[in-house]
Amino acid sequence: MTLMKTSTMEQKMWSRVFDDGLWDLYLWAVFFNVAIYMLGGELDWSVAQTVIPFFVVLLGAHQLLMAAKRRITAPRIGYFKPHKKRRTEIGAVGAISVVVSILMLATTILAVTGTFSGDISLTLVLFGVLALKMVVLFSLAAHFLGVTRFYVYAALGAAGMVGGEIAVATADVARGWDVIAMFGAPAIVMLPTGLVLLSRFLKAYPKAEDAGPETEDAA
């Protein structure tokens, strides 16, 4: 019974890690950044308009996430170190991410050495593997971390890729739009989701100095 209560409490505490919406906003920044970068390439924007902002956002987004976690989340619900089993599951997700990345590298090498038939587009294969990686990682994260909305992000990424491929096959659309749709579709949902979750989190868990006298007495 005690073990079950401990597991349930850990699950509740773990879910709060994602209740603040900050991970959704972080993912939105990364996905939107990739979509804009690819859009710039399709529209022939200059390096200053695409590459430099891309790397600035890519390098700064994670730092902003960690800073927001320290200033917003930690003062309200404290610091939480997941159980060893949970850390193992997270490690498994990371390992699978590395495996899929190696698969992408191997695909590139095979294509460069002429292994693939000339009828098979290397770009299509690489983008397909990228979409597979996105779907697999979001689905695993949803399963292991208990964040069910990640299934939605996985589905949107897959739908964006399929929609982009349909547009490439039926209209005069460059394959780069696959990636724009693949990352842009989830990003459209991530932003409002993150903002709504953050707003709810701030109301549900006010900091001690922000809480009224009744809240303090009740605690």
Backbone as a chain_set.jsonl record, in Angstrom:
{"seq": "MTLMKTSTMEQKMWSRVFDDGLWDLYLWAVFFNVAIYMLGGELDWSVAQTVIPFFVVLLGAHQLLMAAKRRITAPRIGYFKPHKKRRTEIGAVGAISVVVSILMLATTILAVTGTFSGDISLTLVLFGVLALKMVVLFSLAAHFLGVTRFYVYAALGAAGMVGGEIAVATADVARGWDVIAMFGAPAIVMLPTGLVLLSRFLKAYPKAEDAGPETEDAA", "coords": {"N": [[0.826, -1.211, 0.0], [1.904, 1.245, 0.832], [3.919, 1.531, -1.052], [2.363, 1.819, -3.343], [1.064, 4.243, -2.798], [3.268, 5.93, -2.75], [4.13, 5.721, -5.396], [1.912, 6.803, -6.727], [1.948, 9.409, -5.733], [4.399, 10.273, -6.733], [3.821, 10.195, -9.446], [1.91, 12.225, -9.624], [3.457, 14.421, -8.837], [5.357, 14.349, -10.851], [3.821, 14.868, -13.113], [3.259, 17.517, -12.712], [5.547, 18.77, -13.51], [5.249, 19.23, -16.182], [2.955, 20.648, -16.259], [3.153, 23.378, -16.244], [3.381, 24.403, -18.761], [5.711, 25.336, -19.891], [7.497, 23.664, -21.238], [6.036, 23.212, -23.542], [6.027, 25.753, -24.668], [8.732, 26.066, -25.083], [9.227, 24.004, -26.952], [7.617, 24.998, -28.97], [9.075, 27.301, -29.679], [11.416, 26.134, -30.716], [10.406, 24.488, -32.816], [8.988, 26.343, -34.398], [11.077, 27.947, -35.066], [12.628, 26.258, -36.707], [10.802, 25.884, -38.795], [10.558, 28.515, -39.801], [13.182, 28.928, -40.582], [13.466, 27.042, -42.676], [11.504, 28.062, -44.345], [12.636, 30.5, -45.007], [14.738, 29.586, -46.56], [13.353, 28.55, -48.754], [12.264, 30.873, -49.75], [14.425, 32.287, -50.482], [15.778, 33.965, -48.645], [18.285, 36.045, -47.075], [21.46, 35.086, -45.545], [21.766, 36.443, -43.12], [19.146, 36.835, -42.447], [18.181, 34.31, -41.987], [20.039, 32.107, -41.136], [21.585, 33.229, -38.967], [19.568, 34.24, -37.052], [18.37, 31.725, -36.619], [20.304, 30.129, -35.27], [20.708, 31.711, -33.025], [18.209, 31.593, -31.716], [18.058, 28.818, -31.385], [20.206, 28.287, -29.658], [19.56, 29.911, -27.511], [16.993, 29.22, -26.6], [16.828, 26.915, -24.911], [18.251, 27.77, -22.683], [16.6, 29.841, -21.818], [14.369, 28.321, -21.146], [15.317, 26.796, -18.934], [15.889, 28.891, -17.172], [13.335, 29.97, -16.825], [12.08, 27.801, -15.615], [13.418, 27.792, -13.181], [12.665, 30.296, -12.112], [9.878, 30.428, -12.273], [8.56, 27.858, -12.022], [9.918, 26.267, -9.996], [9.815, 27.933, -7.546], [7.146, 27.618, -6.91], [6.28, 24.922, -6.837], [8.46, 23.62, -5.927], [11.584, 21.751, -6.085], [12.002, 18.796, -7.966], [13.107, 15.552, -8.07], [13.107, 12.936, -10.222], [12.172, 9.451, -9.776], [14.475, 6.661, -9.867], [13.662, 4.717, -11.745], [12.066, 6.246, -13.43], [13.97, 7.987, -14.45], [15.468, 6.189, -15.874], [13.668, 5.497, -17.889], [13.492, 7.941, -19.23], [16.093, 8.098, -20.113], [16.026, 5.99, -21.917], [14.379, 7.011, -23.92], [16.048, 9.058, -24.831], [18.172, 7.491, -25.806], [16.964, 6.141, -27.935], [16.475, 8.315, -29.554], [19.081, 8.957, -30.291], [19.726, 6.667, -31.753], [17.959, 6.86, -33.937], [18.964, 9.183, -35.058], [21.478, 8.3, -35.848], [20.619, 6.543, -37.779], [19.658, 8.355, -39.679], [22.095, 9.534, -40.416], [23.428, 7.31, -41.463], [21.767, 6.758, -43.622], [22.257, 8.987, -45.216], [24.958, 8.587, -45.841], [24.815, 6.186, -47.284], [23.332, 7.054, -49.456], [25.043, 8.932, -50.61], [27.1, 7.299, -51.437], [25.922, 6.036, -53.511], [24.177, 3.912, -53.146], [21.396, 3.9, -53.074], [18.63, 3.703, -55.364], [18.347, 5.635, -58.353], [15.817, 6.598, -58.632], [14.848, 7.13, -56.175], [14.384, 9.708, -53.952], [16.815, 11.344, -52.097], [16.349, 13.44, -50.363], [13.658, 13.055, -49.749], [13.814, 10.626, -48.367], [15.424, 11.322, -46.148], [13.863, 13.356, -44.947], [11.661, 11.825, -44.39], [12.673, 10.027, -42.486], [13.274, 11.888, -40.533], [10.697, 12.77, -39.885], [9.718, 10.369, -38.873], [11.344, 10.111, -36.641], [10.436, 12.293, -35.119], [7.758, 11.537, -34.595], [8.119, 9.089, -33.218], [9.643, 9.884, -30.945], [7.977, 11.796, -29.662], [5.768, 10.175, -29.148], [6.866, 8.197, -27.463], [7.68, 9.839, -25.36], [5.19, 10.771, -24.534], [4.094, 8.375, -23.623], [5.921, 7.384, -21.603], [6.257, 9.61, -19.93], [3.739, 10.401, -19.364], [2.417, 12.512, -20.559], [-0.078, 13.266, -22.306], [-0.757, 15.025, -24.376], [1.394, 15.13, -26.016], [1.09, 13.099, -27.813], [-0.658, 14.257, -29.597], [0.957, 16.236, -30.721], [2.765, 14.579, -32.036], [1.073, 13.382, -33.932], [0.311, 15.637, -35.409], [2.766, 16.413, -36.497], [3.298, 14.213, -38.166], [1.072, 14.407, -39.863], [1.605, 16.856, -41.068], [3.909, 16.244, -42.54], [2.921, 14.263, -44.32], [0.925, 15.751, -45.605], [2.544, 17.686, -46.808], [3.983, 16.083, -48.581], [1.942, 15.226, -50.252], [1.289, 17.658, -51.424], [3.673, 18.152, -52.779], [3.619, 16.086, -54.616], [1.326, 16.587, -56.117], [1.217, 19.224, -56.842], [3.044, 22.161, -57.879], [5.233, 22.287, -55.837], [7.994, 22.756, -53.74], [10.136, 20.339, -52.111], [11.086, 21.188, -49.665], [9.009, 22.343, -48.308], [7.834, 20.287, -46.999], [9.171, 19.982, -44.555], [8.624, 22.444, -43.435], [5.854, 22.236, -43.054], [5.824, 19.966, -41.423], [7.057, 20.787, -39.042], [5.767, 23.173, -38.606], [2.993, 22.663, -38.276], [2.642, 21.31, -35.671], [3.69, 23.425, -34.152], [1.802, 25.454, -34.355], [-0.167, 24.641, -32.614], [1.217, 24.256, -30.255], [1.943, 26.766, -29.159], [-0.503, 28.251, -28.245], [-1.383, 26.245, -26.485], [0.707, 26.052, -24.612], [0.618, 28.658, -23.523], [-1.946, 28.738, -22.356], [-1.723, 26.655, -20.457], [0.355, 27.686, -18.873], [-0.852, 29.994, -17.831], [-2.921, 28.83, -16.3], [-1.365, 27.386, -14.502], [-0.007, 29.388, -13.063], [-2.141, 30.534, -11.72], [-3.076, 28.381, -10.234], [-0.925, 27.683, -8.628], [0.201, 29.885, -6.809], [2.989, 31.928, -5.792], [4.414, 32.038, -2.484], [4.613, 34.684, -1.464], [2.807, 35.899, -3.078], [0.383, 34.849, -2.439], [-2.789, 35.186, -0.867], [-3.988, 36.13, 2.494], [-5.931, 34.217, 3.263], [-5.243, 31.979, 1.808], [-2.74, 31.403, 2.874], [-3.427, 30.85, 5.534], [-4.969, 28.567, 5.163], [-3.062, 26.806, 4.28]], "CA": [[0.0, 0.0, 0.0], [2.788, 2.405, 0.907], [4.576, 1.635, -2.347], [1.387, 2.332, -4.295], [0.864, 5.663, -2.499], [4.476, 6.632, -3.17], [4.106, 5.764, -6.856], [0.874, 7.756, -7.13], [2.415, 10.751, -5.402], [5.445, 10.61, -7.683], [3.174, 10.452, -10.725], [1.293, 13.553, -9.545], [4.528, 15.412, -8.835], [5.986, 14.335, -12.165], [2.939, 15.53, -14.08], [3.347, 18.963, -12.509], [6.718, 19.274, -14.238], [4.793, 19.637, -17.511], [1.712, 21.406, -16.125], [3.381, 24.818, -16.354], [3.345, 24.808, -20.17], [6.989, 25.876, -20.35], [8.053, 22.769, -22.251], [5.284, 23.441, -24.776], [6.51, 27.009, -25.236], [10.088, 25.796, -25.564], [9.103, 23.235, -28.19], [7.096, 25.913, -29.985], [10.181, 28.152, -30.137], [12.313, 25.317, -31.538], [9.722, 24.062, -34.036], [8.708, 27.531, -35.201], [12.385, 28.378, -35.555], [12.983, 25.392, -37.835], [9.874, 26.173, -39.894], [10.928, 29.807, -40.377], [14.474, 28.725, -41.248], [13.205, 26.379, -43.955], [10.739, 29.008, -45.163], [13.606, 31.454, -45.529], [15.468, 28.937, -47.644], [12.473, 28.454, -49.917], [12.004, 32.215, -50.262], [15.73, 32.881, -50.81], [16.198, 35.003, -47.714], [19.725, 36.106, -46.886], [22.006, 34.377, -44.381], [21.476, 37.246, -41.936], [17.726, 36.697, -42.134], [17.824, 32.921, -41.683], [20.997, 31.311, -40.358], [21.947, 33.865, -37.699], [18.457, 34.115, -36.089], [18.127, 30.32, -36.324], [21.23, 29.668, -34.243], [20.463, 32.484, -31.802], [17.042, 30.993, -31.056], [18.388, 27.44, -31.028], [21.091, 28.301, -28.498], [18.97, 30.625, -26.381], [15.703, 28.691, -26.152], [16.986, 26.014, -23.763], [18.654, 28.579, -21.54], [15.396, 30.521, -21.344], [13.531, 27.31, -20.5], [15.868, 26.5, -17.615], [15.715, 30.082, -16.336], [11.906, 30.06, -16.497], [11.805, 26.738, -14.65], [13.938, 28.221, -11.878], [11.978, 31.482, -11.604], [8.422, 30.273, -12.278], [8.086, 26.551, -11.55], [10.528, 25.839, -8.727], [9.302, 28.615, -6.356], [5.742, 27.285, -6.653], [6.089, 23.503, -6.479], [9.714, 23.078, -5.439], [12.403, 20.95, -6.99], [11.563, 17.402, -7.965], [14.022, 14.616, -8.71], [12.328, 11.733, -10.527], [12.647, 8.161, -9.301], [15.464, 6.039, -10.743], [12.95, 4.058, -12.84], [11.648, 7.286, -14.358], [15.171, 8.473, -15.131], [15.832, 5.15, -16.835], [12.762, 5.635, -19.023], [13.912, 9.137, -19.97], [17.324, 7.708, -20.797], [15.655, 5.139, -23.051], [13.905, 7.913, -24.978], [17.237, 9.691, -25.393], [18.926, 6.489, -26.564], [16.247, 5.92, -29.191], [16.72, 9.509, -30.357], [20.426, 8.822, -30.857], [19.663, 5.599, -32.754], [17.316, 7.388, -35.141], [19.904, 10.134, -35.647], [22.481, 7.485, -36.534], [19.941, 6.038, -38.966], [19.662, 9.445, -40.65], [23.47, 9.671, -40.903], [23.701, 6.144, -42.299], [21.016, 6.948, -44.863], [22.989, 9.977, -46.011], [26.181, 7.961, -46.347], [24.429, 5.226, -48.315], [22.893, 7.8, -50.639], [26.226, 9.551, -51.219], [27.891, 6.246, -52.079], [25.183, 5.518, -54.652], [23.471, 2.675, -52.814], [19.983, 4.033, -53.426], [18.276, 3.837, -56.776], [18.207, 7.029, -58.765], [14.417, 6.999, -58.566], [14.509, 7.448, -54.788], [14.908, 11.014, -53.564], [17.495, 11.363, -50.801], [15.653, 14.409, -49.522], [12.444, 12.417, -49.255], [14.198, 9.62, -47.368], [15.887, 12.006, -44.935], [12.721, 14.005, -44.315], [10.82, 10.754, -43.863], [13.294, 9.547, -41.252], [13.101, 12.969, -39.569], [9.306, 12.7, -39.421], [9.624, 9.169, -38.046], [11.982, 10.435, -35.362], [9.541, 13.161, -34.373], [6.602, 10.761, -34.145], [8.566, 8.112, -32.226], [10.057, 10.537, -29.7], [6.812, 12.365, -28.994], [4.934, 9.078, -28.662], [7.544, 7.613, -26.307], [7.601, 10.807, -24.268], [3.804, 10.748, -24.045], [3.877, 7.123, -22.897], [6.735, 7.275, -20.401], [6.116, 10.775, -19.061], [2.332, 10.611, -19.046], [1.964, 13.796, -21.121], [-0.859, 12.758, -23.438], [-0.836, 15.974, -25.487], [2.512, 14.879, -26.919], [0.556, 12.268, -28.903], [-1.235, 15.194, -30.566], [2.072, 16.836, -31.444], [3.275, 13.544, -32.937], [0.112, 13.236, -35.031], [0.377, 16.842, -36.233], [4.007, 16.347, -37.254], [3.104, 13.229, -39.223], [0.102, 14.96, -40.81], [2.297, 17.896, -41.825], [4.797, 15.577, -43.501], [2.086, 13.631, -45.344], [0.32, 16.836, -46.378], [3.584, 18.28, -47.637], [4.29, 15.156, -49.672], [0.813, 15.286, -51.195], [1.431, 18.918, -52.169], [4.809, 17.984, -53.689], [3.243, 15.157, -55.684], [0.182, 17.038, -56.917], [1.336, 20.635, -57.219], [4.42, 22.622, -58.105], [5.704, 22.684, -54.516], [9.313, 22.204, -53.429], [10.095, 19.384, -51.001], [11.383, 21.888, -48.418], [7.75, 22.651, -47.624], [7.549, 19.158, -46.117], [9.7, 20.286, -43.223], [7.867, 23.589, -42.923], [4.573, 21.721, -42.565], [6.082, 19.001, -40.372], [7.342, 21.512, -37.808], [4.822, 24.273, -38.434], [1.689, 22.191, -37.786], [2.644, 21.213, -34.207], [3.985, 24.725, -33.547], [0.559, 26.226, -34.294], [-0.912, 24.19, -31.433], [2.065, 24.342, -29.059], [1.943, 28.112, -28.571], [-1.677, 28.5, -27.384], [-1.42, 25.25, -25.414], [1.661, 26.471, -23.586], [0.146, 29.882, -22.856], [-3.082, 28.383, -21.505], [-1.216, 25.874, -19.327], [1.119, 28.579, -18.013], [-1.816, 30.835, -17.125], [-3.564, 27.994, -15.292], [-0.365, 27.026, -13.497], [0.24, 30.559, -12.225], [-3.309, 30.709, -10.857], [-3.214, 27.23, -9.337], [0.209, 27.608, -7.7], [0.825, 31.191, -6.565], [4.133, 31.916, -4.882], [4.016, 32.341, -1.1], [4.436, 36.128, -1.268], [1.672, 36.344, -3.881], [-0.832, 34.252, -1.907], [-3.525, 36.012, 0.084], [-4.008, 35.644, 3.862], [-6.75, 33.018, 3.397], [-4.469, 30.862, 1.272], [-1.691, 31.099, 3.828], [-4.034, 30.214, 6.7], [-5.42, 27.25, 4.782], [-1.888, 25.956, 4.204]], "C": [[0.86, 1.26, 0.0], [3.485, 2.638, -0.425], [3.641, 2.228, -3.395], [1.156, 3.825, -4.079], [2.054, 6.478, -2.969], [4.509, 6.796, -4.683], [3.091, 6.78, -7.36], [1.312, 9.18, -6.869], [3.494, 11.202, -6.386], [4.842, 10.962, -9.034], [2.545, 11.839, -10.743], [2.361, 14.645, -9.597], [5.177, 15.508, -10.217], [5.131, 15.063, -13.197], [3.001, 17.04, -13.94], [4.532, 19.581, -13.241], [6.303, 19.815, -15.602], [3.497, 20.449, -17.457], [1.901, 22.899, -16.34], [3.388, 25.313, -17.797], [4.662, 25.303, -20.729], [7.653, 24.98, -21.393], [7.342, 22.952, -23.587], [5.777, 24.711, -25.466], [7.929, 26.853, -25.774], [10.054, 25.046, -26.898], [8.547, 24.097, -29.315], [8.228, 26.765, -30.554], [11.107, 27.378, -31.074], [11.659, 24.953, -32.868], [9.443, 25.244, -34.96], [10.0, 28.049, -35.823], [12.808, 27.572, -36.772], [12.099, 25.702, -39.05], [10.238, 27.487, -40.59], [12.252, 29.703, -41.138], [14.282, 28.094, -42.623], [12.425, 27.287, -44.903], [11.671, 30.03, -45.791], [14.407, 30.883, -46.676], [14.634, 28.851, -48.915], [12.23, 29.811, -50.561], [13.286, 32.984, -50.567], [16.077, 34.075, -49.932], [17.711, 34.95, -47.544], [20.155, 35.315, -45.647], [21.671, 35.113, -43.085], [20.02, 37.106, -41.497], [17.352, 35.29, -41.688], [18.793, 32.247, -40.72], [21.286, 31.922, -38.998], [20.799, 33.807, -36.686], [18.186, 32.671, -35.682], [19.024, 29.844, -35.186], [21.067, 30.44, -32.935], [19.303, 31.882, -31.014], [17.371, 29.588, -30.563], [19.244, 27.39, -29.767], [20.435, 28.931, -27.275], [17.712, 30.019, -25.805], [15.84, 27.809, -24.913], [17.409, 26.777, -22.519], [17.46, 29.325, -20.944], [14.462, 29.552, -20.63], [14.016, 27.029, -19.085], [15.705, 27.683, -16.658], [14.264, 30.232, -15.904], [11.512, 28.994, -15.483], [12.252, 27.154, -13.247], [13.111, 29.354, -11.287], [10.464, 31.298, -11.461], [7.981, 28.979, -11.602], [8.606, 26.205, -10.167], [9.988, 26.592, -7.501], [7.873, 28.22, -5.983], [5.538, 25.825, -6.229], [7.368, 22.846, -5.991], [10.464, 22.297, -6.502], [11.994, 19.487, -6.856], [12.559, 16.558, -8.736], [13.277, 13.325, -8.963], [12.986, 10.471, -9.995], [13.609, 7.56, -10.323], [14.802, 5.38, -11.949], [12.539, 5.077, -13.892], [12.84, 7.826, -15.129], [15.648, 7.47, -16.169], [14.964, 5.246, -18.084], [13.138, 6.834, -19.885], [15.184, 8.837, -20.754], [17.045, 6.853, -22.011], [15.169, 5.983, -24.218], [15.091, 8.599, -25.651], [18.051, 8.742, -26.255], [18.278, 6.233, -27.921], [16.44, 7.115, -30.121], [18.079, 9.43, -31.041], [20.426, 7.779, -31.976], [19.056, 6.113, -34.06], [18.224, 8.399, -35.831], [21.007, 9.406, -36.409], [21.897, 6.919, -37.83], [19.916, 7.104, -40.061], [21.047, 9.615, -41.264], [23.814, 8.523, -41.847], [22.996, 6.254, -43.652], [21.732, 7.915, -45.79], [24.23, 9.355, -46.647], [25.868, 6.983, -47.489], [24.023, 5.932, -49.605], [24.092, 8.396, -51.375], [27.063, 8.513, -51.968], [27.147, 5.571, -53.226], [24.431, 4.237, -54.398], [22.011, 2.73, -53.241], [19.793, 4.145, -54.933], [18.091, 5.309, -57.117], [16.785, 7.525, -58.694], [13.991, 7.413, -57.162], [15.173, 8.752, -54.398], [15.546, 10.935, -52.176], [16.786, 12.304, -49.837], [14.392, 13.803, -48.919], [12.769, 11.41, -48.151], [14.592, 10.289, -46.054], [14.73, 12.68, -44.197], [11.777, 12.968, -43.717], [11.358, 10.214, -42.558], [13.147, 10.604, -40.151], [11.686, 12.962, -38.999], [9.102, 11.491, -38.514], [10.213, 9.424, -36.669], [11.063, 11.292, -34.502], [8.372, 12.382, -33.783], [6.999, 9.793, -33.03], [8.892, 8.782, -30.9], [8.877, 11.14, -28.954], [5.927, 11.264, -28.415], [5.552, 8.417, -27.433], [7.48, 8.547, -25.106], [6.199, 10.833, -23.671], [3.547, 9.516, -23.196], [4.623, 7.099, -21.573], [6.503, 8.408, -19.413], [4.666, 11.054, -18.694], [1.782, 11.931, -19.544], [1.213, 13.483, -22.41], [-0.91, 13.733, -24.612], [0.336, 15.802, -26.455], [2.099, 13.942, -28.056], [-0.019, 13.162, -30.007], [-0.126, 15.841, -31.391], [2.671, 15.847, -32.44], [2.376, 13.416, -34.161], [0.165, 14.44, -35.964], [1.651, 16.86, -37.08], [3.887, 15.386, -38.421], [2.154, 13.755, -40.292], [0.743, 16.042, -41.678], [3.194, 17.311, -42.895], [3.99, 14.972, -44.651], [1.442, 14.699, -46.232], [1.317, 17.494, -47.303], [3.921, 17.396, -48.822], [3.177, 15.136, -50.721], [0.909, 16.534, -52.061], [2.571, 18.821, -53.17], [4.416, 17.137, -54.895], [2.177, 15.706, -56.621], [0.287, 18.482, -57.393], [2.805, 20.989, -57.393], [4.968, 23.194, -56.803], [7.033, 22.012, -54.24], [9.236, 21.316, -52.194], [10.437, 20.044, -49.662], [10.142, 22.242, -47.62], [7.291, 21.487, -46.751], [7.944, 19.489, -44.686], [8.953, 21.459, -42.6], [6.546, 23.125, -42.333], [4.768, 20.787, -41.377], [6.321, 19.687, -39.027], [6.324, 22.619, -37.543], [3.49, 23.84, -37.86], [1.668, 22.008, -36.269], [2.859, 22.569, -33.534], [2.725, 25.574, -33.396], [-0.236, 25.89, -33.041], [-0.105, 24.38, -30.155], [1.977, 25.705, -28.379], [0.711, 28.367, -27.715], [-1.776, 27.5, -26.244], [-0.5, 25.654, -24.27], [1.194, 27.685, -22.82], [-1.019, 29.587, -21.92], [-2.616, 27.625, -20.268], [-0.445, 26.761, -18.349], [0.189, 29.465, -17.195], [-2.513, 30.06, -16.008], [-2.606, 27.66, -14.153], [-0.118, 28.182, -12.536], [-0.921, 30.811, -11.269], [-3.422, 29.592, -9.825], [-2.112, 27.176, -8.283], [0.859, 28.984, -7.541], [2.023, 31.047, -5.63], [3.665, 32.373, -3.499], [3.754, 33.826, -0.9], [3.254, 36.675, -2.047], [0.335, 35.846, -3.316], [-1.48, 35.185, -0.897], [-3.508, 35.403, 1.477], [-4.803, 34.355, 4.001], [-5.997, 31.795, 2.912], [-3.398, 30.428, 2.239], [-2.253, 30.39, 5.046], [-4.447, 28.782, 6.39], [-4.25, 26.277, 4.722], [-1.424, 25.586, 5.594]], "O": [[0.589, 2.215, -0.728], [3.63, 3.774, -0.876], [4.057, 3.032, -4.228], [1.062, 4.589, -5.04], [1.896, 7.57, -3.515], [4.865, 7.856, -5.197], [3.363, 7.527, -8.299], [1.075, 10.065, -7.691], [3.51, 12.354, -6.82], [5.284, 11.903, -9.694], [2.629, 12.551, -11.744], [2.21, 15.65, -10.291], [5.502, 16.596, -10.691], [5.651, 15.783, -14.049], [2.821, 17.768, -14.916], [4.524, 20.771, -13.554], [6.923, 20.743, -16.122], [2.998, 20.889, -18.493], [0.933, 23.617, -16.59], [3.401, 26.521, -18.032], [4.743, 25.656, -21.905], [8.295, 25.472, -22.322], [7.967, 22.858, -24.643], [5.927, 24.747, -26.688], [8.281, 27.439, -26.797], [10.755, 25.404, -27.845], [8.946, 23.956, -30.471], [8.33, 26.933, -31.769], [11.535, 27.902, -32.102], [12.276, 25.089, -33.924], [9.643, 25.149, -36.171], [10.012, 28.527, -36.957], [13.292, 28.132, -37.756], [12.58, 25.773, -40.18], [10.227, 27.567, -41.818], [12.423, 30.309, -42.196], [14.858, 28.549, -43.611], [12.656, 27.281, -46.112], [11.519, 30.387, -46.959], [14.722, 31.579, -47.64], [15.143, 29.054, -50.017], [12.016, 29.9, -51.77], [13.248, 34.176, -50.871], [16.607, 35.076, -50.415], [18.341, 33.933, -47.835], [19.331, 34.931, -44.818], [21.335, 34.491, -42.078], [19.704, 37.244, -40.315], [16.305, 35.101, -41.07], [18.409, 31.862, -39.616], [21.24, 31.228, -37.983], [21.018, 33.366, -35.558], [17.815, 32.409, -34.537], [18.544, 29.22, -34.24], [21.268, 29.882, -31.857], [19.397, 31.686, -29.802], [17.003, 29.215, -29.449], [19.026, 26.541, -28.903], [20.714, 28.541, -26.141], [17.384, 30.265, -24.644], [15.06, 27.938, -23.97], [16.966, 26.458, -21.416], [17.325, 29.428, -19.725], [13.836, 29.908, -19.632], [13.223, 27.023, -18.143], [15.419, 27.497, -15.475], [13.986, 30.579, -14.757], [10.702, 29.251, -14.592], [11.561, 26.902, -12.26], [12.876, 29.375, -10.079], [9.839, 31.943, -10.62], [7.13, 28.998, -10.713], [7.829, 25.887, -9.268], [9.721, 25.949, -6.486], [7.44, 28.463, -4.857], [4.716, 25.537, -5.36], [7.376, 21.656, -5.674], [10.039, 22.198, -7.653], [11.682, 19.013, -5.764], [12.825, 16.814, -9.91], [12.849, 12.671, -8.012], [14.199, 10.425, -9.79], [13.564, 7.906, -11.503], [15.321, 5.471, -13.062], [12.644, 4.822, -15.092], [12.738, 8.095, -16.326], [16.17, 7.85, -17.217], [15.455, 5.095, -19.202], [13.108, 6.76, -21.113], [15.34, 9.26, -21.9], [17.735, 6.963, -23.025], [15.504, 5.71, -25.37], [15.143, 8.712, -26.876], [18.561, 9.13, -27.306], [18.968, 6.122, -28.934], [16.556, 6.947, -31.335], [18.221, 9.786, -32.211], [21.049, 7.979, -33.019], [19.567, 5.839, -35.146], [18.252, 8.466, -37.06], [21.42, 9.841, -37.484], [22.587, 6.827, -38.845], [20.127, 6.796, -41.234], [21.177, 9.815, -42.471], [24.416, 8.733, -42.899], [23.553, 5.892, -44.688], [21.807, 7.694, -46.999], [24.516, 9.565, -47.826], [26.553, 6.955, -48.511], [24.329, 5.469, -50.703], [24.153, 8.371, -52.604], [27.658, 8.811, -53.003], [27.668, 4.644, -53.846], [24.076, 3.535, -55.345], [21.454, 1.738, -53.711], [20.667, 4.612, -55.664], [17.723, 6.118, -56.265], [16.548, 8.733, -58.694], [12.912, 7.974, -56.973], [16.392, 8.887, -54.503], [14.91, 10.517, -51.209], [16.641, 12.007, -48.651], [14.091, 14.004, -47.743], [12.083, 11.351, -47.131], [14.151, 9.876, -44.982], [14.629, 12.588, -42.974], [11.168, 13.199, -42.673], [10.597, 9.967, -41.622], [12.925, 10.27, -38.987], [11.49, 13.125, -37.795], [8.398, 11.574, -37.508], [9.653, 9.006, -35.655], [10.924, 11.052, -33.303], [8.038, 12.548, -32.61], [6.304, 9.686, -32.02], [8.468, 8.309, -29.846], [8.787, 11.008, -27.733], [5.397, 11.408, -27.313], [4.848, 8.111, -26.471], [7.255, 8.11, -23.978], [6.036, 10.907, -22.453], [2.867, 9.591, -22.172], [4.028, 6.824, -20.531], [6.545, 8.199, -18.201], [4.396, 11.861, -17.804], [0.787, 12.426, -19.015], [1.812, 13.441, -23.485], [-1.093, 13.299, -25.749], [0.276, 16.275, -27.59], [2.685, 13.983, -29.137], [0.115, 12.864, -31.194], [-0.248, 15.979, -32.608], [3.04, 16.224, -33.552], [2.86, 13.35, -35.291], [0.074, 14.283, -37.182], [1.624, 17.27, -38.24], [4.316, 15.693, -39.533], [2.396, 13.576, -41.486], [0.463, 16.137, -42.873], [3.243, 17.81, -44.019], [4.337, 15.149, -45.819], [1.416, 14.567, -47.456], [0.994, 17.826, -48.443], [4.121, 17.885, -49.934], [3.438, 15.041, -51.92], [0.651, 16.493, -53.264], [2.468, 19.338, -54.283], [4.81, 17.412, -56.028], [2.129, 15.331, -57.792], [-0.479, 18.909, -58.256], [3.69, 20.191, -57.083], [5.149, 24.404, -56.666], [7.181, 20.814, -54.484], [8.378, 21.511, -51.333], [10.098, 19.493, -48.615], [10.207, 22.421, -46.404], [6.456, 21.667, -45.864], [7.173, 19.305, -43.744], [8.681, 21.472, -41.399], [6.155, 23.559, -41.25], [3.979, 20.807, -40.433], [5.84, 19.219, -37.995], [6.053, 22.959, -36.391], [2.905, 24.554, -37.046], [0.748, 22.509, -35.622], [2.287, 22.839, -32.477], [2.59, 26.324, -32.429], [-0.902, 26.755, -32.472], [-0.671, 24.635, -29.092], [1.942, 25.784, -27.151], [0.866, 28.679, -26.534], [-2.206, 27.857, -25.147], [-0.886, 25.604, -23.103], [1.35, 27.749, -21.601], [-1.077, 30.124, -20.814], [-3.059, 27.915, -19.157], [-0.575, 26.607, -17.135], [0.413, 29.667, -16.001], [-2.676, 30.572, -14.9], [-2.994, 27.653, -12.985], [-0.03, 27.975, -11.326], [-0.712, 31.25, -10.138], [-3.815, 29.828, -8.682], [-2.331, 26.684, -7.176], [1.942, 29.224, -8.075], [2.06, 30.154, -4.784], [2.627, 33.024, -3.377], [2.783, 34.199, -0.241], [2.747, 37.755, -1.748], [-0.723, 36.364, -3.676], [-0.791, 35.89, -0.159], [-3.06, 34.268, 1.639], [-4.411, 33.477, 4.769], [-6.083, 30.718, 3.502], [-3.162, 29.234, 2.417], [-1.648, 29.443, 5.548], [-4.302, 27.889, 7.225], [-4.385, 25.1, 5.053], [-0.437, 24.866, 5.744]]}, "num_chains": 1, "name": "protein.A"}
